[in-house]
Amino acid sequence: MAHSTSSGGSPQPAHTVEPGRGSSPHEHGPEPTREQWRAQVEKVLRRSGLVGEQAPGGPVEDVLASSTYDGIAVQPLYTESSVEPGAPGLAPFVRGSRPQGSVAEGWDVRQRHENPDPAETNREILADLYNGVSSLWLRLGPGGLAVDDLPDALVGVHLDLIGVTLDAGAEFGAATEAFLVLATEQGLRGSGLRGNLGADPLGVQARTGQPGDRDAAVALARRCAAEFPELKALVVDGLPYHDAGGSDAQELGCALAAATTYLRWLTEAGLDIDTAAGLLEFRFAATADQFLTIAKLRAARRLWEQVTRSCGASESARAQSQHAVTSAAMLTRRDPWVNMLRATIATFAAGVGGAQAVTTLPFDAAVGLPDGFARRIARNTQSLLLAESHLAQVIDPAGGSWYVESLTDELARAAWRWFQQVEAAGGLPAALESGLIADRLAAIWAERRAAIARRADAITGISEFPNLDEPPLDRPPAPVQPSGGLPVHRYAEDFERLRDAADEHLAATGSRPSVFLATLGSLAEHNARASFARNLFAAGGIETADAGATSSTVDVLAAYPGTPVVCLCSSNEVYAERAVDTARALRDAGAKHVLLAGKPSDLEGIDGFVRTGCDALAVLTDVQTRLGVGQ
């Protein structure tokens, strides 16, 4: 099967929809046409100023459409698609790997543990299991609990009742031996164990830059297949590619390339394709973009079905086992309470997308080791979705959504193209070693970073609506994870660096960096732009004072505290009357840098403009420098 999946076209849907299917007229009249919808939308766009009085140069869809980082156009309106995803539990498994979905038992609530103190880890594990967690994910080795401490961490845990997933990086062999010794001491053998032993040589290479132990992983898989039929041996981890800032298609394509490599290794070692496929579990990131997460999980199952079908696997063996983890990249250290909302949306999307196991990271995971409250909120997020929202009681909640079906199809095709490029480069190990993976991920990260800097990708509590008076959380530091390979990013990291610098300035000088808002005119005239500017500067840890309602330049000067940076805030009409005179007077009073909140214009004496869509990160960095932050 050496490169049987590296050629051919994009993954194809199993069937097409019959013309007219599902398009019966409404009970109370004819179905509105797309042309009627366009006409109504054009009226709204004209009133909002997004288009002129004349009809837009192209379809209104072009005005309202957006694009993902994979270049997929997200349209404002979707109609019936020709994509037929099949039935739940049947190939191509878009609608789920099991016919019953999660209806019978819900999905597997899997909590992660990485505290290096075995006694504390044991307390956390027992509390989690008592309060609804159904399986454990244990980080071992340099990034977590010492392998030798595993027995102490699992005191009181009945391994025949709980699935355990090990995550020991390069030490997966030693972790497996420690775990199996513990199982033997509990009298467990064969089918008594469930979970995953966590071998992932390519994940080790992605994280550390050093090749993992292929032979040990293959030997472990062979032993697992022979002795432990309910236990998986290998993890196909998409998180390193997501955490490096990659797109959804890049995460999918790299995971698919890793899994294909593992299939080659295992079948070359004598395992049949069905057995080899059954030893793998896929791990993907779930984000607060709920529709992309749902589509990603659905597309992942479709892609894996195509690969395994090409390799000759039976239909039941082509179903993918999925573990979804709420994204660490989207977590923030500042205003971490908002992470609860992000995690709830991501967990919802993971469940709707059909993941069999879901891990909700605690809201303070970016700050340090989570406390008991954060762990309780994490597990209760899933408990509420399962027990009170009854999210698992529908086999495929997203099934039939034209938007989701279309997004799934386009994402699968984009991921397949990327997968083919990786395969053409010699497979994932060679693509990691050559730098191809790192370069492509870096390009997407640069694009994402620019969108975050412009606040086109807004981060609540960080780039939008920051709280300068928020007391920081105090948590013990989390173990440092192995590094040396792909970088690890958090989306908020650039803005948080500015906040850190501003806090250091406060600690050193006793006052925050400050910008004066020269508010011109009445509250009604200046409030909108003053609020915008206040929110913008706070994202850089900069406080603001304003002049309030003013009727003249004299009023503004009376309130001016002498800060070197000022920002004029008012309406365009007032700017035309007073901005130049006020800017000149403020300079005479000591202002060194004069900004204006609004669109760029040719007003004399204005050094720069702040407005929606500007590079907020660049503006804030420049203002901090002018205010002496970091000096």
N, C-alpha and C positions, 0 to 999 in steps of 0.2 A: 504493500500500500504506500510505497515511498513518497510519492507526491500526487496521490490520486485526487486530492481536493484543490490543487493549485491552478487548475485550468477550468475552462468553461465559463458560462455567463453568470449573471447575478442570480441569487436564489429566486426561484419561481414560485408563485402561489399555486396551490394544489388545484384550484378550480376557478372558474369565472362565473359571475352572476348573470342570470338570464335577464334579457332586456325587460325593463318595466317592473321587475320584481320589487315588491315593497313600496311601490309609488302610487298607491291608491289615493283618490282624492279625499280631501277632508270632509267630515260629515256636514259641515255648515257652509260649504262653498268650495269653489275650485282652489286648488293649491296655488299659492303665489308663485309667479315665475321669477327667475333670476334677474330678468330685466326690470321687473317691478322693484325688487330688492335694491338693485343698483340705483334706481332713480331716487328711492328714499334715502339711501346712504349718501348720495351726492348732495342732497339738500342739507343733511347734517354737516357734511364736510365743509360746505360753503359757509354755513353759519358759524362754524368753529374757526374758519380762516385757514384750514388746511389746503384748500384749493380755491382758485379764483372764481369769479362769476361765470366764466366759461367752463364747459365740461372739462374734466381732467384729460390730459394728453393720452392716457391709456385707461384701462379698466380701473374702477375704484379699488379693486382687489390689490393693485400695485401700490396704492397709497397706504393701505392698512396692513399689508403683509410685512412680516418680520422674517428673520433668518436665524437658524441655529448655527453653532460653531462648526457644524458639518456641512454648511451651505444648503440646508433643507429649508425651503420656503414654507413658512407657516401662514396659511391663508386665513382670512377672517370668516370664511364660510366654506363648509364642506358639504357636498352632496353625495349621493350613493356611489360607492366605489366598486370597481370591478375586482377588488381583492377579496377573496373568500378565504378566511383563516382556518376553516375546517371546524371540527368538533372538539370539545374538551377531552383530553386524554388520548387523542388520536393524532397521527402525523398530519401536518408538520408541528403539532404541539404549540401553536401560537396561543391557543386558548387555555393552556395549562398542561402540565405533565401527567395529571391524574384525572380520570373522568369525573370524579366527585369533587375535584378541587380541594378546598380545605373545609368543606361543609361538615364532614364527620367529626374531626378533632380540632379544627382550627390549624393555623400554621404553627411551626415550632418557634417558641419564644426563647431565643438564645442570647444569654447575657455574657458579656466579655469581662474577663478578670485578668489583671496584670500587676496587682500589688505584690511587690517582692517580699512582703512579710507574710509567711505562710499562715500564721495564726489569724491575722486580719483577713487574709483571703478566705480562710475557712469560715470565719464569721459571715463574711459577705456572701459566700456561696450558699450557706445554710439559710440565710435570710432570703436570698433570691428564690431558692427552691421552695421554701415554705410559702412564699407569697406569689407563686404563679409561674416562675420560670420553668421551662420544660427541658432545656439542655444548656450545657456550659461550653464556653469558648475560652480556653486557657492559653495565655501568652507565657511562654517559658523561655529560659535561656537569658541572654544578655538584655533582652527587651522586656523582661517580666520576672516571673517567679523562677528561682533556681530549679533545675530539673530534679536535683536531689531532695528538694522540699515538696515535691508533688504529693507523696503520701500524707504529709502533715496537712496540706491544703485540702485534701479530700477525705479527711476523717469524718465519719458519719454519713458519707455519701454512698448510696447503694447503686453501684454501676450497672446493675441489671435493670434499673428503673429509669436511668437518666442517660441521655446521649452526651458524649464528651467529644469536643473537637479540640485537638492539640494544635498549637501554633508555636513551634520552637525554632523556626528558621533553619539554619544549618545544623542544629542539634536535634533534628527530628528523630534520628535513630535512637539516641539516648533517651529522649522523652518517651518514645514508644516502648522501649524496654521497661522503663520505670512504671509506665501505665499498665503494661501487661502483667508485670509482677504483682502489682496491686490487685488486678482483676483475678489472678490466680489465688491470691490470699483470700479473696472473697468467694472462691469456689466457682468462678465463672469461666466458661470456655465456649468456643464455637459461637453459636448464634446468640449468646447471652450479652454480647457487647454491641453497642450502637454508637455511631458518631463518625469521626474522621481522624486518622492518625497524623494528618497535616503535612505530609511530604510535599514539597513544592520547590524543586531545584531551580526552576526558571524564575519563580518569585524571589528566591534568594539572589539570583543573578541580577534581577531588575533592581532590587533594593540596595545591594552591596557592591555591584560591579564585578563580583567574583562568581565563577561558575559553581553551581550546586553539584551535589554528589549524585550523578545519574545512576550509578550502579547500586548504591544503597537504596535509592527510591524504587528502582525496579525490583530489587530483592524484597523490599518491604511489601510491594504490591503483590508479588507472587505468594508471599506468605499469607497476606491478608485474604487473597482469593482462595487459598487452600484451607485455611483454618477459621476464618471469621467472616462468614457470608453476609452479615449485616453491617459490617464495618468497612468504611471507605478508607482508601490509603492516601490519595492525592487530592490536593486543593489546586484548582485553577483560579488564581487570584487576579481579578481585574483592578484591585485597589491601587497597586503601585502606579498604574497608568492614569487612573483618575486623580490620585493625589499629586501627580506631577503636573496637573493642569490640563490634561488631555480632554478631548471631546468624548461624547458617548460612543460614537462610531469607532474611535481609536481604542477605547476601553474594550469594546466588543471584539474588534479585530485582533487585538493583542491577546485577549483571553482565548479566542478561537485558535490562534496560532499556537499558543501554549498547549492547549488541549490536544491539538493535532499532533504536536511533537510527542506528547505523552503517549498517545495512541501508537505512534510509530515505535517508541521505545518498548512498550509493553507487548505489542504483537511480535516484534522482532525477538523478544525474550520467550516467546512460545505461548502467550495467552491468546485466546480467541477474542475476536473483536467485541462480542457481547460482554464478556467478562471484563475486558479492559475498559470499556465505556462505563460499566457499572461501578468502577473503582474511583471515579472522578466526581468531585463536587465543585461547582462554580460559585465564585464569590464576586458580587457586583455592588457598586455604590448606589444608594438611593438618595436622591437630592430633593430639595424643596420645589424643583420643577416637576410637578407631579405627572404631567402628561408625558414628558420625555422619559421619566423613570418607568412608567407603565409600559411605554413603547419599547424601551431598552430590554426589559425582562422578556417581553413577548418576542422581540426580534432575536434575542439570544437563543431561545428555544428553537426558533425556526432555523437559524444558522447551524446550530449543532445537529439538528435533524438532517440537514442537507449533507454535512460532513460525514456523519455516521452512516447515512444511507449510501453515500458514494463508496464507503469502506465495506459495505456488505452487512451491516448490523441488522438484526431483526427489528421489527417496528417497536416492540416494547423496550428494547435496549437503546433506542434512539431518543428516549425522553430524557430531558436534562434535569439534574438535581441542582437547585439554586438556593444560595444563601445571600440575602440582601442585607447590607449594612448601611445605616444612615451615614452620610458623607462626613468625614472628618474635615475635609477641605472647606466645607461651608460653615463650620463652627467658628465662633468668635470668642476672644478673651474679654473684650469690652462688652458691657451690657449682655452677659451670657444668658440672661433669662429669656431673651428672644430665641435662643437656641431651642427652647422647648417647642416653640411654634414651628420652627424649621424641621425639627425631628418628627413632630406629629404629622406634618404634611408628607415627609419622606416615608414614614412608616405606613401611612395610609396608602401611598403609591406602591410600596413594596407588596403590601397585602393584595391590593387590587390587581397588581401586575402578575400575581401568581407565584411569588417566591414561597418555597416550602419552609424556609427558616428565615427569621428576621431578627437582626440585632439593632436595637435603638441605643445609640451612644448617649451617655448622660450629658446633660446640658453644660456641665463644667469640665468636660473631658479635655478641652483646649487649654484649661488653666492648670490642671494637674491631676492628681488621683481623685476620682469622684468621691464625694461623701455619701453617707447613707441616704440623705434626702434626695440627692440627684439620682442615685441608683433606683430608689423607689419610684420617682417620677418616670424614669426610663421604662421600667417594667410595667408600670400602671398605664403608660401610653398604649402599649399593646393590649393590656387587659381590657381597657375601656373600648378599644376598637373591636375586640373580639366579643366581649361579654355584653356590652351595652349598645354599641353601634351595630353589632351583628354583621360585621363586614365580611366574615368568612361564610355567611349563610347563602351567598350568591356565588355560584361556581365561577362565573367570569363576568364581573361587574362591568368591565369595559367593552365586552363583546358587542358588536353592532354599532359602536360609535364610529361614524365615518372619519372623524378626525383621528382617533386613535388608530384605526385600521390603516389609514393612509400614512400616518407618521411611522407606524411600525414597519410598513413596507419600505418607505424611503430610507429609514434608518438601517434596516437590514441590508439594503443594497449598498449604502455608503460604507457600512462595516465590512461587507464582502469585498468591496474594491480595495479597502485598506488591507484586509487579510491577504488578498492575492499579491499585493505589493510586498508584504512581509515574507510570504512564501517564495516569491520570485527572488528575494534577496538571500535566500538560503534557509529560511525558517527563523523562528524567534531567537534562538541562541545567537545566530550569526548577526541578525538585525540589531540585537542589543549590543553585541560586541563592536559592531562597525559604527555605532552611533546613529544609525538611521532612526531608531525608535526615539531616542533622546531629542534629536533635531526636530522631528515632526511634532512631538509633544511640546517642545519649547516654542514652536511657531504658534500653536493654538494658545499656549499660556500667554504669550505676548499679546495676542489678540484679545484674550479674555481680560488680561490685566489693563489694557487700554480702555476697554469698556467699563471696567470697574472704576478706573481713574476718572472717566467722564461721568460716572454715576448712571450710565445707561443700564448697567447691572447694579442696581441699588442694593446696599446691604443695610437693613434696618438696624439702628443702634450704632452704626459705624459711619457709613457715608451719608446716611439720612437719619434724622431725628436722634443725634447723639445726646447723651446726658452727661454733661461735664461734672455734675455733682454726684455721680454714681459711685458708691464705695466699692473698691475692688474686692473680689473674692480671694480668700487665702486658702490655698490647697497645697498639700505636700507635692513636690515635683514628681511627675510620672517618670518611669524608667526611660532612658534614652534609647530609641529604637536604632537598630543597625542601619548604617548609611554607607555612602560611597558610590551608589549607583544613581538611579533617577532621583531628581530633587523631590522634596516634599513641600507643597505649598498649602497655605490657607488663603482663601479669597480676600480676607480682611487684612492681610499682613502689612500692606503698604500704608494703609490709613492708621493701623495700630502703631506702626513705628512713629508716625507723627504724633499720636497721642502720648506715646511713651516719652518722646522728646519734650513735649509741652509739660508733662508731669515732672520731668527732671528739672526743667526751668523753674517750675513752681517751687520745688523743694530747695533749689539753690538760691532763689531770689526772694521767695516769700509771696510772689504774685504770679498770676498767669500771664502769658503773652496776650495782648489786648489790641483790638482794632476798634476805632471809633466809627460809628455809623452816623454820617451826616444826613439826617432825615430832613428832607425839604418838603414844606407844605403841611397839609393836614394829615391826620391819621389815615383817612381814607385814601389819600394820594400816595403815601409812602409805605403803608403797612405791608403790602404784598411783597415788595422787593426787599424791605428791611427784614422780614421774616425769612425770605430766601437767603439773604446774606448771613443772617445770624446762624441759620442752620448749616450753611456752608463752612463758615469759620469754625464752628464748634466741632466739625468733623476733623479738624486739625488741632483740637485742644485749645483753640483760641477763643477767649471770651470777648464779648462786645458790649460797649456802652453806646447809647444813642441820645440824640438831642431831643427826641419827642417831637411834638407838633411845633413847627416853626413857620414864621411868616416872613422872615428876612435873614440875610446873611449874618446880621448882628446876633440874632437868636442862636444860630448854629455856633458862632464863635464863643458865645457865652457858655455853652455846654461842652466845648472842646477841651479834653483833658490833657492834650499835648502828646498823644501817641504818634509815632512816626508814620503809621499807616492809617489812612482813613478810606471810607467807602461811601460814596454818595448814593442815596436811596430815595427814589420818588418816581413819578410818572414821566412819560416822555414829554408831556406838555410843560411840566414844571422844569424839567431839565433844560428845555429850550430857553426858558426865561432866566433861570438862576444858577445853572450848573457851573458855567464858566467863571462867574464872579465869585461863587462860593469856593470853588477849587483854588482860585488865585488867593483869596483871603486866607484859606487854610494853609497854603504854602507859606504865606507871609508870617503865619502864626507858628510855624515849625513843622508842618507836615512834610515828609520826605517822599511819600508815595501815595498817589491819589487814584483810587479805583472807582468804578461806577457800576452799579448793578443794573444791567440791561444790555441790549444789543450794541455791538461796536458801532461807533459813529465818529465823526470828525471834530468832536468838541475839543476846544483848546484846553490844555492843562490836565488832561486825563491820561494817566499812565497805563491803564489796563481796564479790562471789563470782566465782570463775573456774570454769568448767565447760565441758563439751562443748557447742558451739553458741553460746557467748557471743560477743559482739563482741570478738574478740581484738585487733583493731586499735585499738579505742577503749580497751580496758584497758591495752594497752602504751603508747599515747600518753599516757594519764593517769599511768601509773607513771613514765615517763621524765620528765614534767614535775615530778613530786614528788621525783625524784632529782636534779633540777637539770640534766638533759641539755638542751643548747641554750641555756643561760643564761650 
